[in-house]
Amino acid sequence: MGIGSGIALVVIGAILVFAVNIDTGGFVDLDLIGYILMGAGVVVFLISLVLMMRRRQTESTTRSAVDPATGERVTRRSVRDNDPIV
């Protein structure tokens, strides 16, 4: 589940609450189901945002230079981890 799933749950819940007016005879309360779906959608959306922000971020740098003694091209690559160790 991701951000899209959370938004979809909120939209489906809002449709059930605000747009559907079907009398089910008291057996099923569509408004309550809609509110539950909207709440679940908000929770899924927030969890997805938190997990996306916690992803590991790395920065890669490539530097090229010419060795003056030999004339060879030297490439140096470095990777820096932006994620602090907790």
FENDA-V774453 format. One line per field, one symbol per residue. ss: DSSP state (~ for helix, > for strand, _ for the rest). psi: psi as a letter, one per 20 degrees, with the letter a starting at -180 (. if undefined). burial: b if it has 24 or more other C-alpha atoms within 12 Angstrom, else e. A space follows every 10 residues. Layout:
ss=???
psi=???
burial=???
This chain:
ss=__~~~~~~~~ ~~~~~~~~~_ _________~ ~~~~~~~~~~ ~~~~~~~~~~ ~~~____>>> >>>>>>____ __>>>>>>>> >_____
psi=qbghgggghg ggghghghhp mpojkigpoh gggghghggh gggggggggg hhhiqppqpp pppqrpphgi jqpppppqpp pioqp.
burial=eeeeebbebb bbbbebeeee eeeeeeeeeb beebeebbeb bbebbeeeee eeeeeeeeee eeeeeeeeee eeeeeeeeee eeeeee
